[in-house]
Amino acid sequence: MRTYIYYITIGILSFIGMPLGVHAQDVYRTTVFREDIGSLEIKVEGEPVSTPYIELNGEKAIEISFDALFRSSGRFAYSVIHCDADWKKSDLLPLEYMKGFQRMPIEDYTNAYGTTTHFSHFSLSLPNADTQLTVSGNYAIQVFDDDNPDELVFTACFSIVEPLIEIIAGVSGNTIVDFNKEHQQVEFDINPKNLHVTHPQNDLKIFVYQNNNLDDVRAVIQPSMISARQLQYRRNGELVFEAGNEFRRIEFLTHRYKGMGVEAIAFYNPYYHVTLFQDLKRGNKPFIYDQDQNGRFFIRCSGCSSPDREGDYYVVHFSLASEQFPNGQMHLYGDFFNCILDDRSQMEYNAETGSYEKAVLLKTGLYNYQYAFVADGEAKPSFRKTEGNFFETENEYHIAVYYRPPGARHDRLVGYKTLNSNL
């Protein structure tokens, strides 16, 4: 078993909500700005495995949930921002995209029960009786502390679609780059149905991305064929993605026994510490299929009836055996970091152990993760050396189609589709 110094202060422990220092966002993404916010989730209400898209005036709602750590209560309020297709603030005024008021309080919360870490669990559903959203498109929810109304706590992003078009799509390992090797190609057709699209190159904005990797979104402009009934987007080089590898998985549900991927559990006041088995690079290893959840995490606990309030927080120690990569940084990657590459997710290299290491405060549950390298001056992560690329990898791909005819003041989200590379 590897040894660690467990007496970690609040200042150097990597929290899910480590502050970023800048609260203004030109391009909105789900981001946590304060160190006492944990386990932020944005999903379709009642659907544990989902992406945050719902239909305009539909029956489903978006659920935003989070924990306020180290206290038993708190007061938070939220405001709603409508965004264009590129996730920048749109030109619409609030009265043009919503019914209700800004800075509404979040009143649904419960306190932790039977845990070593004190926290309150908050939940917000949208739309609700106080807030109805009246147009399609992208939305950013900004949450503030009522005791300090000028402080932005976090931003949570989701989308509302009015399904006016049909998307027929598929994924293949037969790409214009290689055949059944390291890449996957997305191809799709759009049936405009009753939507009159005069100039698709100008009127439509189409974005395609893999899993939740918003640092590598492909913007598709030119269709390969245009007919009266269909737009085709095939054999497009912009729609070739590195296939990657299945996400690594761990599970820790209690301190009483070790779960999947756990080498040891010990208590060092004030936290339980979970030491994971050391990971190895997979770039040069054969592909092994694993039923992952494409980067997601799920809050669970053993022998409890309410994981949201009974799940505890443990310090989880990650380690990747590797030489030190020059001219860049190694990051832990997954939805538990909102797939954002910043100081919160960056790992440190330990020359004595020959590994990248990081300690993260996480709530009990099941977690998917990978190791991503970001070269200096780059924004897009690379998984080639740490995880490898295999055409057999099961990935989710998301296609979002926005429509803005001449004279319109905002982008309408008129079509959305999630497809699986193995189906």
C-alpha positions in Angstrom: 0.0 0.0 0.0 1.3 3.5 -0.9 1.7 6.0 2.0 0.3 9.5 2.1 0.4 12.4 4.5 -3.2 12.5 5.6 -3.2 15.7 7.6 -4.5 17.8 4.8 -5.6 21.4 5.4 -8.7 22.9 3.8 -6.6 25.2 1.7 -4.7 22.5 -0.2 -7.3 19.8 -0.5 -8.9 19.7 -4.0 -12.6 20.2 -3.6 -15.1 19.8 -6.3 -16.0 23.5 -5.8 -12.5 25.0 -5.7 -12.9 28.7 -6.6 -11.7 29.8 -10.0 -11.1 33.4 -9.0 -13.2 34.9 -11.9 -17.0 34.9 -11.8 -17.8 36.6 -15.1 -18.4 34.2 -17.9 -18.4 35.3 -21.5 -19.1 31.7 -22.5 -21.3 30.0 -20.0 -20.5 26.5 -18.8 -21.4 24.5 -15.7 -18.8 25.8 -13.2 -18.5 25.9 -9.5 -16.9 29.0 -8.0 -16.9 28.3 -4.2 -15.0 25.7 -2.2 -18.0 24.7 0.0 -20.2 23.5 -2.9 -20.1 19.7 -3.7 -21.7 17.1 -5.9 -23.4 19.5 -8.3 -25.7 17.6 -10.7 -27.8 18.8 -13.6 -30.1 16.1 -15.1 -33.6 15.4 -16.3 -35.7 14.9 -13.2 -36.3 11.3 -12.4 -33.7 10.0 -14.9 -30.3 9.2 -13.3 -28.7 8.6 -16.7 -29.6 11.6 -18.8 -28.3 14.7 -20.5 -29.7 18.1 -19.5 -32.1 18.6 -22.4 -35.9 18.8 -22.1 -38.7 19.8 -24.5 -40.3 23.2 -24.5 -43.7 23.0 -22.8 -43.1 19.3 -22.2 -43.8 17.2 -19.1 -40.2 16.8 -18.0 -38.1 19.1 -15.8 -34.5 19.8 -15.2 -33.2 19.0 -11.7 -30.2 20.9 -10.3 -28.9 19.6 -7.0 -25.9 20.3 -4.9 -24.5 20.2 -1.3 -23.5 23.2 0.8 -20.6 21.7 2.9 -19.6 22.4 6.5 -22.9 23.8 7.5 -26.4 22.6 8.3 -28.4 25.3 6.4 -28.0 28.1 3.9 -29.9 30.5 1.7 -29.4 30.5 -2.0 -31.2 32.3 -4.9 -31.1 31.8 -8.6 -31.3 33.9 -11.8 -32.0 32.7 -15.4 -29.9 33.7 -18.4 -30.9 32.8 -22.0 -27.9 32.0 -24.3 -27.3 31.7 -28.0 -26.1 28.6 -29.6 -22.5 29.4 -28.7 -23.5 29.7 -25.0 -23.0 33.5 -24.9 -25.7 35.7 -23.4 -28.5 36.3 -26.0 -30.1 39.6 -26.9 -33.4 38.6 -25.3 -34.7 40.4 -22.2 -35.9 38.2 -19.3 -39.5 39.0 -20.0 -39.0 37.6 -23.5 -37.8 34.2 -22.4 -39.4 33.6 -19.0 -42.4 34.2 -16.8 -41.5 34.9 -13.3 -38.9 36.8 -11.4 -35.1 36.7 -11.1 -33.3 36.1 -7.8 -35.8 33.5 -6.6 -34.9 31.5 -3.5 -34.0 27.8 -3.5 -36.3 26.5 -0.8 -36.0 22.7 -1.2 -33.2 21.5 1.1 -32.5 18.8 3.7 -29.7 18.5 6.3 -27.2 15.7 6.4 -28.0 12.7 8.6 -25.5 10.4 10.3 -22.4 11.7 8.4 -19.0 12.8 9.5 -19.2 15.9 7.2 -21.9 18.4 7.9 -23.8 19.7 4.8 -27.2 20.6 3.5 -28.5 19.2 0.3 -30.4 21.5 -2.1 -32.5 20.8 -5.1 -34.1 23.0 -7.7 -36.5 21.9 -10.5 -37.1 24.0 -13.6 -39.6 24.9 -14.8 -41.5 25.4 -11.6 -44.4 27.5 -10.2 -42.2 30.6 -9.9 -40.2 30.2 -13.2 -41.6 29.2 -16.6 -39.3 29.2 -19.6 -41.1 30.3 -22.8 -38.5 29.9 -25.6 -36.2 27.2 -26.7 -32.4 27.4 -26.6 -29.6 27.3 -24.1 -30.0 28.4 -20.5 -27.5 29.2 -17.7 -28.8 29.2 -14.1 -26.7 31.4 -11.9 -26.9 30.7 -8.1 -26.0 33.3 -5.5 -25.7 33.3 -1.8 -28.5 35.2 -0.2 -26.2 36.3 2.6 -23.8 37.7 0.0 -25.9 38.5 -3.1 -23.0 39.8 -5.1 -21.2 36.5 -4.9 -21.8 34.0 -7.6 -21.7 30.4 -6.2 -22.0 28.4 -9.4 -23.5 28.3 -12.9 -25.6 25.3 -14.1 -26.3 24.9 -17.8 -29.1 23.0 -19.7 -31.1 23.3 -22.9 -34.7 23.3 -24.0 -35.6 22.0 -27.4 -38.7 22.5 -29.6 -38.5 19.4 -31.8 -39.3 20.8 -35.2 -36.9 18.7 -37.2 -36.0 15.0 -37.4 -32.3 13.9 -37.0 -31.3 10.4 -38.4 -27.7 9.7 -37.3 -25.1 6.9 -36.9 -21.6 6.3 -35.8 -19.0 4.1 -37.5 -15.4 3.0 -37.1 -15.1 3.2 -40.9 -13.8 6.8 -41.1 -12.1 9.0 -43.7 -9.0 8.8 -41.5 -8.7 5.1 -40.8 -10.7 1.8 -40.9 -11.6 0.3 -37.5 -8.5 1.6 -35.7 -8.5 4.8 -33.6 -11.4 7.0 -34.7 -15.2 7.1 -35.0 -17.1 9.1 -37.6 -20.5 10.6 -37.0 -22.9 11.0 -39.9 -26.4 12.3 -39.9 -29.3 13.5 -42.0 -31.8 16.3 -41.2 -35.4 16.2 -42.2 -36.7 19.8 -41.8 -40.3 18.5 -41.8 -42.4 21.7 -41.5 -39.5 24.0 -40.8 -38.8 26.2 -43.8 -35.0 26.4 -44.0 -34.1 28.6 -47.0 -30.3 28.8 -46.5 -29.2 26.0 -44.2 -25.5 27.2 -44.3 -26.6 30.4 -42.8 -29.9 29.6 -41.0 -28.7 26.5 -39.1 -26.0 26.1 -36.5 -25.1 22.5 -35.7 -22.9 21.4 -32.9 -21.7 17.8 -32.3 -19.7 16.6 -29.3 -18.6 13.3 -27.7 -19.8 12.4 -24.2 -19.6 15.6 -22.1 -16.4 16.9 -23.7 -17.3 20.6 -24.4 -13.7 21.4 -25.1 -13.9 19.6 -28.4 -17.3 20.7 -29.9 -17.5 20.4 -33.7 -19.4 23.2 -35.5 -20.9 21.8 -38.8 -21.8 24.4 -41.4 -21.7 22.8 -44.9 -24.1 19.9 -45.7 -22.8 17.3 -48.2 -26.1 17.3 -50.0 -29.2 19.5 -50.0 -32.6 18.3 -51.3 -36.2 19.5 -50.9 -36.7 16.9 -48.1 -33.4 16.3 -46.5 -30.0 17.8 -45.6 -27.1 15.3 -45.5 -23.9 15.6 -43.4 -21.8 12.7 -44.4 -18.1 11.9 -44.8 -17.3 15.2 -43.1 -13.8 15.5 -41.7 -15.0 17.7 -38.9 -17.1 14.8 -37.6 -14.2 12.4 -37.1 -13.5 11.9 -33.4 -10.7 10.1 -31.6 -12.5 7.0 -30.3 -10.9 7.1 -26.8 -11.3 4.3 -24.3 -13.9 3.2 -21.8 -14.0 5.4 -18.6 -12.3 3.9 -15.5 -14.7 3.2 -12.7 -14.6 3.2 -8.9 -17.2 2.6 -6.2 -17.0 3.5 -2.5 -20.3 3.3 -0.6 -19.2 3.0 3.0 -16.1 3.0 5.2 -17.0 -0.4 6.5 -15.8 -2.3 3.4 -13.7 -1.6 0.2 -15.6 -1.1 -3.0 -14.5 -1.4 -6.7 -11.0 0.0 -7.3 -10.4 0.7 -3.6 -7.1 -0.5 -2.0 -7.6 0.8 1.6 -9.9 3.0 3.8 -8.7 4.7 6.9 -9.9 7.5 9.2 -7.7 10.5 9.8 -9.6 13.2 11.5 -11.7 14.8 10.2 -12.2 12.6 7.1 -12.2 9.0 6.0 -9.6 8.5 3.3 -10.1 6.2 0.4 -6.9 5.0 -1.3 -7.5 3.7 -4.8 -5.4 1.0 -6.5 -2.7 2.8 -8.6 -3.8 3.2 -12.3 -1.6 2.4 -15.3 -1.5 4.0 -18.7 -3.6 2.1 -21.2 -2.4 3.6 -24.5 -0.4 0.6 -25.5 -2.6 -2.1 -24.0 -5.3 -4.2 -25.8 -8.8 -2.8 -25.6 -11.0 -4.3 -22.9 -14.7 -3.5 -22.9 -16.3 -2.2 -19.7 -19.8 -1.0 -19.2 -19.1 2.5 -18.1 -21.4 5.5 -17.8 -19.5 7.8 -20.1 -18.0 10.0 -17.4 -21.0 10.3 -15.1 -21.2 9.9 -11.3 -24.0 8.6 -9.1 -24.4 9.4 -5.4 -25.0 6.2 -3.5 -24.4 4.8 0.0 -24.6 1.4 1.6 -27.5 0.7 4.0 -29.1 4.1 3.6 -32.5 5.1 2.3 -31.6 8.6 1.2 -28.1 8.9 -0.4 -28.6 12.7 -0.9 -28.6 13.3 2.8 -26.9 10.1 4.2 -24.0 9.9 1.7 -20.8 11.0 3.4 -17.8 12.8 2.0 -14.4 11.0 1.9 -11.0 12.1 0.7 -10.2 10.0 -2.4 -6.6 9.5 -3.5 -6.0 9.0 -7.2 -2.6 7.9 -8.6 -1.4 7.3 -12.2 1.9 5.5 -12.6 3.7 7.4 -15.3 6.8 9.2 -16.4 6.3 13.0 -16.2 5.0 14.4 -19.4 6.8 17.6 -20.5 5.2 20.9 -21.6 1.8 20.4 -20.2 -0.5 19.3 -17.3 -2.2 16.1 -16.3 -5.9 16.3 -15.2 -8.5 14.1 -13.7 -11.4 14.1 -16.1 -15.1 13.4 -15.6 -18.5 14.9 -14.7 -17.5 15.2 -11.1 -15.2 18.0 -12.2 -17.8 19.1 -14.8 -15.3 18.0 -17.4 -13.5 21.3 -16.9 -9.7 21.5 -17.1 -8.5 23.9 -14.4 -6.7 24.0 -11.1 -9.4 21.9 -9.5 -8.7 18.9 -11.7 -5.0 19.4 -12.3 -2.7 16.6 -10.8 0.7 17.0 -9.3 3.7 14.8 -10.3 5.5 13.0 -7.4 9.0 12.1 -8.5 9.5 9.8 -5.5 6.6 7.6 -6.4 6.9 8.1 -10.2 3.2 9.0 -10.5 0.7 11.7 -10.9 -1.4 12.2 -7.7 -4.4 14.0 -6.5 -6.6 14.0 -3.4 -10.3 14.9 -3.9 -13.2 15.3 -1.5 -16.0 13.2 -3.0 -19.4 12.0 -1.8 -20.0 8.3 -1.6 -21.1 6.7 -4.8 -20.0 5.4 -8.2 -17.6 7.5 -10.3 -16.3 7.4 -13.9 -13.0 9.1 -14.7 -10.1 9.3 -17.1 -6.6 10.9 -17.2 -6.3 13.8 -19.7 -3.2 15.6 -20.7 -3.4 19.2 -21.8 -0.3 20.6 -23.7 0.8 24.1 -22.9 -1.1 26.6 -25.0 -3.9 24.1 -25.8 -7.5 24.0 -24.5 -8.5 20.5 -25.9 -7.5 17.5 -23.7 -5.7 14.5 -25.2 -6.3 10.9 -24.0 -4.0 9.2 -26.5 -1.1 8.4 -24.2 -3.0 7.8 -21.0 -6.1 6.0 -22.2 -5.5 5.1 -25.9 -7.9 5.2 -28.8 -9.9 2.2 -29.8 -12.7 2.2 -32.4 -14.6 -0.4 -30.3 -15.1 2.1 -27.5 -18.7 2.9 -26.6 -19.3 6.6 -26.7 -22.2 8.9 -26.6 -22.5 11.6 -29.3 -24.8 14.6 -29.0 -26.1 16.6 -32.0 -27.8 20.0 -31.4 -29.4 21.9 -34.2 -30.2 25.6 -33.8 -32.2 27.8 -36.2 -32.0 31.5 -36.7 -33.6 32.9 -39.9 -32.8 36.4 -41.1 -34.1 39.0 -38.8 -34.4 36.7 -35.7 -32.9 37.8 -32.4 -32.0 34.5 -30.9 -31.1 30.9 -31.7 -34.0 28.4 -31.4 -33.0 24.8 -30.5 -35.1 22.9 -33.0 -33.5 19.5 -32.8 -31.4 17.4 -30.5 -30.3 13.8 -30.6 -28.1 11.5 -28.5 -26.7 8.4 -30.1 -24.6 5.6 -29.0 -21.6 4.3 -31.0 -22.5 0.7 -30.2 -26.1 0.8 -31.4 
